[in-house]
Amino acid sequence: MASDKALDVGTAAPDFTLSNQFGEDVTLSDLRGSKVVVMFYPFAFTGICTGEMCEIRDRRSEFDAGDATVLSISCDSPATLKAFAEAEGLTHTLLSDFWPHGEVSRAYGAFWEQTGFATRATYVLDRDGVIRWSVVNGPGDARSADDYTQALAAID
C-alpha cells in the first residue's frame, strides 16, 4: 500500500525539483502555464512500466496537441533512466526520485514503504498547478493513456 492517501482533486500539487534522464533539474512550478501529467511508476525496464512509457511515446502528439507536459517519475537513478529512454526511444521527461529516496513519491501518496518504490499514481494538473484528475493503482495494475488525454481535454 502507498505511504499516504492520494492527493485530493482541487488541491495544489506539491512542488518539487528532480533530475531528469540527462541529469538536469526539472522544477514542477516552472511548468505553470501548461497542463502537466505527473505519473509515478515502479521501475524502468520492467514489463508494465515499459508498456506504459512506450504508450506515452507513441501518443506524444496527443499530449503535445493538448499543451501538456508529461513527467514520469520513478525511484531509479538518472543514469538508469537515460539508458531506459535510449533503449525504448522515449522522448518525454523521465525524473529520478532516487535521493532522497522516494521523497516526491511520498509527497504524492505514491511510495510503497514495504518495497521501496513508487506505485502507479497519476495526477493531471491544470495550468495553475492544481490537481484536476488522479488515479492510484497498485504496481501490477496498468493505467490507460486514454484516461489522461480525456482528463487533459476537460481542462481549458
Contacts in CASP RR format, 6 or more apart in sequence:
PFRMAT RR
TARGET T0000
AUTHOR 0000-0000-0000
METHOD contacts of the structure
MODEL  1
MASDKALDVGTAAPDFTLSNQFGEDVTLSDLRGSKVVVMFYPFAFTGICT
GEMCEIRDRRSEFDAGDATVLSISCDSPATLKAFAEAEGLTHTLLSDFWP
HGEVSRAYGAFWEQTGFATRATYVLDRDGVIRWSVVNGPGDARSADDYTQ
ALAAID
1 112 0 8 1.000
1 114 0 8 1.000
2 109 0 8 1.000
2 110 0 8 1.000
2 111 0 8 1.000
2 112 0 8 1.000
2 119 0 8 1.000
2 121 0 8 1.000
2 136 0 8 1.000
3 105 0 8 1.000
3 106 0 8 1.000
3 109 0 8 1.000
3 110 0 8 1.000
3 111 0 8 1.000
3 112 0 8 1.000
3 113 0 8 1.000
4 106 0 8 1.000
4 109 0 8 1.000
4 111 0 8 1.000
5 109 0 8 1.000
6 108 0 8 1.000
6 109 0 8 1.000
6 110 0 8 1.000
6 121 0 8 1.000
6 134 0 8 1.000
6 136 0 8 1.000
7 13 0 8 1.000
7 14 0 8 1.000
7 108 0 8 1.000
7 109 0 8 1.000
7 123 0 8 1.000
7 131 0 8 1.000
7 134 0 8 1.000
8 131 0 8 1.000
9 131 0 8 1.000
9 132 0 8 1.000
9 133 0 8 1.000
9 134 0 8 1.000
10 130 0 8 1.000
10 131 0 8 1.000
10 132 0 8 1.000
11 130 0 8 1.000
11 131 0 8 1.000
12 128 0 8 1.000
12 129 0 8 1.000
12 130 0 8 1.000
12 131 0 8 1.000
13 28 0 8 1.000
13 36 0 8 1.000
13 38 0 8 1.000
13 108 0 8 1.000
13 123 0 8 1.000
13 125 0 8 1.000
13 129 0 8 1.000
13 130 0 8 1.000
13 131 0 8 1.000
14 28 0 8 1.000
14 104 0 8 1.000
14 107 0 8 1.000
14 108 0 8 1.000
15 27 0 8 1.000
15 28 0 8 1.000
15 29 0 8 1.000
16 27 0 8 1.000
16 28 0 8 1.000
16 103 0 8 1.000
16 104 0 8 1.000
16 107 0 8 1.000
17 25 0 8 1.000
17 26 0 8 1.000
17 27 0 8 1.000
17 28 0 8 1.000
18 25 0 8 1.000
18 26 0 8 1.000
18 73 0 8 1.000
18 95 0 8 1.000
18 96 0 8 1.000
18 97 0 8 1.000
18 104 0 8 1.000
19 25 0 8 1.000
19 26 0 8 1.000
19 78 0 8 1.000
19 95 0 8 1.000
19 96 0 8 1.000
20 26 0 8 1.000
20 78 0 8 1.000
20 81 0 8 1.000
20 93 0 8 1.000
20 94 0 8 1.000
20 95 0 8 1.000
20 96 0 8 1.000
21 78 0 8 1.000
21 81 0 8 1.000
21 82 0 8 1.000
21 84 0 8 1.000
21 85 0 8 1.000
21 93 0 8 1.000
21 94 0 8 1.000
21 96 0 8 1.000
22 78 0 8 1.000
22 82 0 8 1.000
23 78 0 8 1.000
23 82 0 8 1.000
26 71 0 8 1.000
26 93 0 8 1.000
26 95 0 8 1.000
28 36 0 8 1.000
28 38 0 8 1.000
28 71 0 8 1.000
28 129 0 8 1.000
29 129 0 8 1.000
31 69 0 8 1.000
32 127 0 8 1.000
32 128 0 8 1.000
32 129 0 8 1.000
33 127 0 8 1.000
33 128 0 8 1.000
34 67 0 8 1.000
34 68 0 8 1.000
34 69 0 8 1.000
34 127 0 8 1.000
35 66 0 8 1.000
35 67 0 8 1.000
35 68 0 8 1.000
35 69 0 8 1.000
35 124 0 8 1.000
35 125 0 8 1.000
35 126 0 8 1.000
35 127 0 8 1.000
35 152 0 8 1.000
35 155 0 8 1.000
36 68 0 8 1.000
36 69 0 8 1.000
36 70 0 8 1.000
36 71 0 8 1.000
36 124 0 8 1.000
36 125 0 8 1.000
36 129 0 8 1.000
37 63 0 8 1.000
37 68 0 8 1.000
37 69 0 8 1.000
37 70 0 8 1.000
37 71 0 8 1.000
37 122 0 8 1.000
37 123 0 8 1.000
37 124 0 8 1.000
37 125 0 8 1.000
37 148 0 8 1.000
37 152 0 8 1.000
38 71 0 8 1.000
38 73 0 8 1.000
38 108 0 8 1.000
38 122 0 8 1.000
38 123 0 8 1.000
38 125 0 8 1.000
39 52 0 8 1.000
39 56 0 8 1.000
39 70 0 8 1.000
39 71 0 8 1.000
39 72 0 8 1.000
39 73 0 8 1.000
39 120 0 8 1.000
39 121 0 8 1.000
39 122 0 8 1.000
39 123 0 8 1.000
39 143 0 8 1.000
39 148 0 8 1.000
40 72 0 8 1.000
40 73 0 8 1.000
40 74 0 8 1.000
40 97 0 8 1.000
40 105 0 8 1.000
40 108 0 8 1.000
40 110 0 8 1.000
40 118 0 8 1.000
40 119 0 8 1.000
40 120 0 8 1.000
40 121 0 8 1.000
40 122 0 8 1.000
41 49 0 8 1.000
41 52 0 8 1.000
41 53 0 8 1.000
41 72 0 8 1.000
41 73 0 8 1.000
41 74 0 8 1.000
41 118 0 8 1.000
41 120 0 8 1.000
42 48 0 8 1.000
42 49 0 8 1.000
42 74 0 8 1.000
42 117 0 8 1.000
42 118 0 8 1.000
42 119 0 8 1.000
42 120 0 8 1.000
42 139 0 8 1.000
43 49 0 8 1.000
43 74 0 8 1.000
43 75 0 8 1.000
43 76 0 8 1.000
43 117 0 8 1.000
44 50 0 8 1.000
44 74 0 8 1.000
44 76 0 8 1.000
44 80 0 8 1.000
44 81 0 8 1.000
44 83 0 8 1.000
44 84 0 8 1.000
44 94 0 8 1.000
45 80 0 8 1.000
45 84 0 8 1.000
45 87 0 8 1.000
48 120 0 8 1.000
48 139 0 8 1.000
48 140 0 8 1.000
48 142 0 8 1.000
49 74 0 8 1.000
50 88 0 8 1.000
51 142 0 8 1.000
52 120 0 8 1.000
52 142 0 8 1.000
52 143 0 8 1.000
52 145 0 8 1.000
53 72 0 8 1.000
53 84 0 8 1.000
53 88 0 8 1.000
53 90 0 8 1.000
53 94 0 8 1.000
54 88 0 8 1.000
54 90 0 8 1.000
55 145 0 8 1.000
56 63 0 8 1.000
56 70 0 8 1.000
56 72 0 8 1.000
56 90 0 8 1.000
56 92 0 8 1.000
56 145 0 8 1.000
57 88 0 8 1.000
57 89 0 8 1.000
57 90 0 8 1.000
57 91 0 8 1.000
57 92 0 8 1.000
59 145 0 8 1.000
59 149 0 8 1.000
60 91 0 8 1.000
60 92 0 8 1.000
62 145 0 8 1.000
62 149 0 8 1.000
63 69 0 8 1.000
63 70 0 8 1.000
63 92 0 8 1.000
63 148 0 8 1.000
63 149 0 8 1.000
63 152 0 8 1.000
66 152 0 8 1.000
66 153 0 8 1.000
68 152 0 8 1.000
69 92 0 8 1.000
69 93 0 8 1.000
70 92 0 8 1.000
70 93 0 8 1.000
71 92 0 8 1.000
71 93 0 8 1.000
71 95 0 8 1.000
72 92 0 8 1.000
72 93 0 8 1.000
72 94 0 8 1.000
72 95 0 8 1.000
73 94 0 8 1.000
73 95 0 8 1.000
73 96 0 8 1.000
73 97 0 8 1.000
73 104 0 8 1.000
73 105 0 8 1.000
73 118 0 8 1.000
74 81 0 8 1.000
74 94 0 8 1.000
74 95 0 8 1.000
74 96 0 8 1.000
74 97 0 8 1.000
74 117 0 8 1.000
74 118 0 8 1.000
75 96 0 8 1.000
75 97 0 8 1.000
75 98 0 8 1.000
75 101 0 8 1.000
75 102 0 8 1.000
75 105 0 8 1.000
75 116 0 8 1.000
75 117 0 8 1.000
75 118 0 8 1.000
76 84 0 8 1.000
76 96 0 8 1.000
76 98 0 8 1.000
77 96 0 8 1.000
77 98 0 8 1.000
78 96 0 8 1.000
78 98 0 8 1.000
80 96 0 8 1.000
81 94 0 8 1.000
81 95 0 8 1.000
81 96 0 8 1.000
84 90 0 8 1.000
84 94 0 8 1.000
85 91 0 8 1.000
85 94 0 8 1.000
95 104 0 8 1.000
97 103 0 8 1.000
97 104 0 8 1.000
97 105 0 8 1.000
97 118 0 8 1.000
101 116 0 8 1.000
102 111 0 8 1.000
102 116 0 8 1.000
102 118 0 8 1.000
105 111 0 8 1.000
105 117 0 8 1.000
105 118 0 8 1.000
105 121 0 8 1.000
108 121 0 8 1.000
108 123 0 8 1.000
109 121 0 8 1.000
109 136 0 8 1.000
110 118 0 8 1.000
110 119 0 8 1.000
110 120 0 8 1.000
110 121 0 8 1.000
110 136 0 8 1.000
111 117 0 8 1.000
111 118 0 8 1.000
111 119 0 8 1.000
112 118 0 8 1.000
112 119 0 8 1.000
112 139 0 8 1.000
115 139 0 8 1.000
117 139 0 8 1.000
119 136 0 8 1.000
119 137 0 8 1.000
119 138 0 8 1.000
119 139 0 8 1.000
120 135 0 8 1.000
120 136 0 8 1.000
120 137 0 8 1.000
120 138 0 8 1.000
120 139 0 8 1.000
120 140 0 8 1.000
120 141 0 8 1.000
120 142 0 8 1.000
120 143 0 8 1.000
121 134 0 8 1.000
121 135 0 8 1.000
121 136 0 8 1.000
121 137 0 8 1.000
122 134 0 8 1.000
122 135 0 8 1.000
122 136 0 8 1.000
122 143 0 8 1.000
122 147 0 8 1.000
122 148 0 8 1.000
123 131 0 8 1.000
123 133 0 8 1.000
123 134 0 8 1.000
124 131 0 8 1.000
124 132 0 8 1.000
124 133 0 8 1.000
124 134 0 8 1.000
124 148 0 8 1.000
124 151 0 8 1.000
124 152 0 8 1.000
124 155 0 8 1.000
125 131 0 8 1.000
125 132 0 8 1.000
126 132 0 8 1.000
126 155 0 8 1.000
127 155 0 8 1.000
132 151 0 8 1.000
132 154 0 8 1.000
132 155 0 8 1.000
133 147 0 8 1.000
133 151 0 8 1.000
133 154 0 8 1.000
135 143 0 8 1.000
135 147 0 8 1.000
137 143 0 8 1.000
END
